[in-house]
Amino acid sequence: MNFESSKWRRDALDDVVVDEETLVRRRRRRNIILAVVAIALIAILAVFLLGGSGEKAAAPAGDQGQQLPAVTVMVPGTQDVVAMISATGSLNARRDMQVGVPGEGGQVVRVLAEPGQWVNAGQVLAVIDRRVQTQEAAQLAAQIEVNRADLRLAENELQRAQALVGRGFISQADVDRRRATRDATAARVRVAEAQLAGTRARISQLDVRAPTAGLILARNIEAGQVVSGGSGWVFRMAQNGEMELRAQLQQSDLARLSAGVPVTVTPVGSDRSYQGTVWQVSPIIDPQTRQGDARILIPYNEDLRPGGFASAEIRAGSRTAPLLPESAVQSDARGNFVYLVDNNNTVVRRDVQIGEVTDRGMAIVSGLQGNERIVESAGAFLNPGQRVRPELRRARNTR
């Protein structure tokens, strides 16, 4: 009984041992299969990451086995580029009129205008005391009446003399004397009338009047002050309120301007801009600075003040040219240049000349046609003759 039990336990133990070895072999076989699958997946992924998408197959035969750098290129085309000239200057009245005392002057009674006030042509700006001149005018008016009375008397005497000369009561010489008296009296009437008109004109000149409509800029007169024709200006005014900006420009910029060119003027410290036009281009150039004045007319606006500083953007025509971002244009000792990619995907240097620079980019006035593939950025890391893999990005608003 003990022998049979021992034999059964030994056989059961053998069966257990056999089962564990089988399990180990199965686990080893499973690990090998998983490792092979993982290696295959890694290989497939590597093929896609290293150019398995078809680019490698499309590359030239000479580029097999090497990885070309990718660069972004653009075809700029051509665009209408507005030529803008920037300038600065001071605001002044286009016609700064100095108004003085036109007559003999006197003591100022009232001042009727203040700086910043708009006045019309002929409007009274200041009144000067005229009591003396008024009395002179009254005296002359009375003298005219006296002379007219004498004229009527002389005329009557002449008529009576002409009636009596035919009857022989008086001689022809007496008639001639009475005619001369009549004519002299009439002349005295005209002299007195002329004197009265002159006095009244002097009285009217005692009022300081605006010679034209405009804006009062300054006044140099006060009530109680004694003024005369030699006192200088008592008011300064801008004719029609028009302002101007005198911008100093280089000779090359002046050559591109003409009367009527539109301008946008922005006073310093203001967020508003005003439209004006170039009304005069300086006919001479300063031999020292090689600059001249462009005078820009600005219509009246109460926010514009003479003496202020302003900037101007002058539209000086337009041209059709390729427009590139600043990142595409480089400079060295030879000048400005860009890198373009030819049909063989080779980097080529092209010297260019820059024109107008705007917020949209830099206009190229020579060196490009607009249909080239231009390296948009990273040109500093490239060299002429280097092969690259271009990635095209078309420019906006191309023509």
MOMO-V184196 format. One record per residue. N is the residue number from 1. PSI is psi as a letter, one per 20 degrees, with the letter a starting at -180 (999 if undefined). OMEGA is omega in radians with two decimals (NA if undefined). NEAR is the number of other C-alpha atoms within 10 Angstrom. Layout:
n=(N,N)
psi=(PSI,PSI)
omega=(OMEGA,OMEGA)
near=(NEAR,NEAR)
This chain:
n=(1,2,3,4,5,6,7,8,9,10,11,12,13,14,15,16,17,18,19,20,21,22,23,24,25,26,27,28,29,30,31,32,33,34,35,36,37,38,39,40,41,42,43,44,45,46,47,48,49,50,51,52,53,54,55,56,57,58,59,60,61,62,63,64,65,66,67,68,69,70,71,72,73,74,75,76,77,78,79,80,81,82,83,84,85,86,87,88,89,90,91,92,93,94,95,96,97,98,99,100,101,102,103,104,105,106,107,108,109,110,111,112,113,114,115,116,117,118,119,120,121,122,123,124,125,126,127,128,129,130,131,132,133,134,135,136,137,138,139,140,141,142,143,144,145,146,147,148,149,150,151,152,153,154,155,156,157,158,159,160,161,162,163,164,165,166,167,168,169,170,171,172,173,174,175,176,177,178,179,180,181,182,183,184,185,186,187,188,189,190,191,192,193,194,195,196,197,198,199,200,201,202,203,204,205,206,207,208,209,210,211,212,213,214,215,216,217,218,219,220,221,222,223,224,225,226,227,228,229,230,231,232,233,234,235,236,237,238,239,240,241,242,243,244,245,246,247,248,249,250,251,252,253,254,255,256,257,258,259,260,261,262,263,264,265,266,267,268,269,270,271,272,273,274,275,276,277,278,279,280,281,282,283,284,285,286,287,288,289,290,291,292,293,294,295,296,297,298,299,300,301,302,303,304,305,306,307,308,309,310,311,312,313,314,315,316,317,318,319,320,321,322,323,324,325,326,327,328,329,330,331,332,333,334,335,336,337,338,339,340,341,342,343,344,345,346,347,348,349,350,351,352,353,354,355,356,357,358,359,360,361,362,363,364,365,366,367,368,369,370,371,372,373,374,375,376,377,378,379,380,381,382,383,384,385,386,387,388,389,390,391,392,393,394,395,396,397,398,399)
psi=(h,h,g,h,g,g,h,h,h,g,h,h,h,g,h,g,g,h,h,g,h,g,h,g,h,g,g,g,g,g,h,g,g,g,g,g,g,g,g,g,g,g,g,g,h,h,g,g,h,k,k,i,i,i,h,h,h,i,q,q,h,i,i,p,i,q,o,q,p,p,q,p,r,q,o,h,b,q,q,o,p,p,o,p,p,p,r,r,a,q,p,r,p,g,n,o,p,o,p,a,o,h,b,i,a,b,p,p,g,q,p,j,q,q,q,i,p,p,q,r,p,i,p,p,h,q,p,q,p,k,g,g,h,g,h,h,h,g,g,h,h,h,h,g,g,g,h,h,g,h,g,g,g,h,g,g,h,g,h,h,h,h,h,i,h,h,i,j,h,r,r,h,h,h,g,h,g,h,h,h,g,g,h,h,g,h,h,h,g,h,g,h,g,g,g,g,h,g,g,h,g,h,g,h,i,h,p,o,q,p,h,r,q,a,p,p,h,q,q,l,q,q,p,i,q,p,r,a,h,j,i,a,q,i,q,p,q,o,p,j,j,p,r,q,p,o,p,p,q,q,h,h,h,h,i,i,q,r,p,i,p,q,q,p,p,o,q,p,j,q,j,q,q,q,p,a,q,p,i,p,p,p,i,q,p,p,i,g,i,k,r,r,p,o,o,o,p,p,r,p,p,i,i,p,p,q,i,r,q,q,q,q,o,p,o,l,a,r,q,p,q,q,p,q,q,h,i,i,p,r,q,a,h,i,b,q,r,r,p,r,p,a,i,j,k,p,p,p,q,o,p,r,p,p,c,q,o,a,h,i,a,p,p,o,i,q,h,q,h,i,j,q,o,p,o,h,r,k,h,i,j,r,q,p,i,p,p,r,n,q,o,p,o,q,q,q,k,q,999)
omega=(3.11,3.14,-3.12,3.14,-3.14,3.12,3.14,3.13,-3.13,3.11,3.11,3.13,3.11,3.12,3.14,-3.13,3.14,-3.12,3.14,3.11,3.11,3.13,3.13,3.14,3.13,3.11,3.14,3.13,3.12,3.13,3.12,-3.13,3.13,3.14,3.13,3.12,3.14,3.12,3.13,3.11,3.12,3.14,3.14,3.12,3.12,3.12,3.12,-3.11,-3.06,3.02,3.14,-3.11,3.10,-3.11,-3.12,-3.14,-3.12,-3.11,3.11,-3.09,-3.12,-3.11,3.12,3.10,3.07,-3.10,-3.11,3.10,3.10,3.10,3.10,3.13,3.14,3.02,-2.95,-3.02,3.08,-3.12,3.03,-3.10,3.12,3.12,-3.13,3.08,3.12,-3.13,3.07,3.12,-3.12,3.08,3.10,3.04,3.11,3.06,3.13,-3.05,3.10,-3.07,3.13,3.11,-3.06,-3.07,-3.09,3.08,-3.10,-3.12,-3.11,3.13,-3.10,3.01,-2.96,-3.11,-3.14,3.08,-3.10,-3.11,3.07,-3.12,3.11,3.13,3.13,3.14,-3.13,3.13,3.13,-3.13,3.14,-3.11,-3.08,-3.08,3.14,-3.12,3.10,3.09,3.11,3.12,3.10,3.12,-3.14,3.10,3.09,3.13,3.10,3.12,3.10,-3.11,3.10,3.07,3.09,3.14,3.13,3.12,-3.14,-3.14,3.12,3.13,3.11,3.14,3.12,3.13,3.13,3.11,-3.08,-3.06,-3.14,-3.12,3.05,3.14,3.10,-3.10,3.09,3.12,3.09,3.10,-3.13,3.12,3.12,3.08,3.11,3.09,3.12,-3.11,3.12,3.12,3.09,3.11,3.11,3.07,-3.13,3.10,3.13,3.10,3.11,3.11,3.11,3.11,3.10,3.12,3.10,3.08,3.09,3.12,3.14,3.12,3.07,3.04,3.04,-3.05,3.10,-3.14,3.13,3.07,-3.12,-3.07,3.08,-3.12,-3.09,3.07,-3.12,-3.08,3.13,3.09,-3.10,3.13,3.08,-3.08,3.11,3.14,-3.14,-3.10,-3.08,-3.08,3.06,3.03,2.95,-3.10,3.08,-3.12,-3.13,3.12,-3.06,3.09,3.06,3.05,3.09,-3.10,3.08,-3.07,3.07,-3.10,-3.14,3.12,3.12,-3.12,-3.12,-3.07,3.03,-3.14,3.13,3.14,-3.12,-3.09,3.01,-3.06,3.12,3.09,3.12,-3.14,-3.13,3.08,3.12,3.10,-3.09,-3.11,3.10,3.12,3.02,-3.14,3.10,3.05,-3.05,3.12,-3.12,3.11,3.09,-3.10,-3.14,-3.08,-3.07,3.14,3.07,-3.07,2.91,-3.07,-3.01,-3.12,3.10,3.12,-3.08,2.99,-3.05,3.14,-3.14,-3.08,3.11,-3.13,3.12,-3.14,-3.09,3.05,-3.09,3.01,-3.03,3.10,-3.06,3.11,3.14,3.09,3.09,-3.06,3.00,-3.13,-3.08,3.00,-3.11,-3.13,-3.11,-3.06,3.13,-3.11,2.98,-3.09,-3.12,3.13,-3.12,-3.14,3.03,3.01,3.04,-3.13,-3.10,-3.08,3.10,-3.12,3.12,-3.14,-3.13,3.08,3.10,3.10,-3.10,3.05,-3.08,3.05,-3.12,3.07,-3.10,3.09,-3.12,3.13,-3.07,3.11,3.12,-3.04,3.08,3.11,-3.11,3.05,-3.13,-3.13,3.12,3.04,-3.04,3.05,-3.02,-3.12,3.14,3.11,-3.12,-3.12,-3.12,3.11,3.08,-3.12,-3.13,3.10,-3.09,3.05,-3.04,3.03,-2.95,2.95,-3.07,3.12,3.10,3.05,3.10,-3.13,NA)
near=(5,7,7,8,9,10,11,11,11,11,10,10,12,10,11,11,10,10,11,11,11,10,11,11,10,11,12,10,11,11,11,11,11,11,11,10,12,12,11,12,12,10,11,12,12,12,12,11,9,11,12,13,11,9,11,16,12,10,12,10,9,7,13,12,8,8,12,14,11,11,18,17,23,24,22,26,22,22,18,15,22,16,19,18,18,15,17,19,20,16,24,21,24,21,15,18,20,16,19,22,23,16,19,13,24,19,17,21,16,17,17,12,18,15,13,15,13,17,22,14,13,13,16,16,20,22,21,26,18,19,10,10,15,15,12,16,20,14,13,20,16,14,17,21,14,15,21,19,15,19,21,14,14,20,18,14,17,20,13,12,20,19,14,14,15,11,9,9,10,14,14,15,10,14,20,14,13,21,19,14,19,20,15,16,22,19,15,18,21,15,15,21,18,14,17,21,15,13,19,17,12,19,21,16,17,24,23,25,22,25,17,16,17,24,26,23,21,18,18,12,18,15,14,14,12,15,20,16,13,12,13,13,16,18,24,20,27,24,21,19,24,19,25,26,30,24,22,19,22,15,17,10,16,20,11,13,18,15,13,13,17,19,23,17,25,19,21,12,9,9,7,10,14,15,15,21,22,22,16,17,19,15,9,11,15,12,8,6,11,13,19,21,21,25,21,28,25,25,16,18,11,11,9,21,17,15,12,14,16,21,19,24,17,21,19,18,14,13,15,15,23,26,29,25,17,14,15,21,22,16,11,7,5,7,10,14,18,23,27,22,24,15,8,9,15,17,24,18,14,14,16,18,14,16,16,18,18,14,6,11,16,22,26,23,17,13,14,19,13,20,14,17,24,30,26,23,19,12,19,11,6,16,13,13,13,13,19,18,17,21,13,15,15,13,17,12,11,15,14)
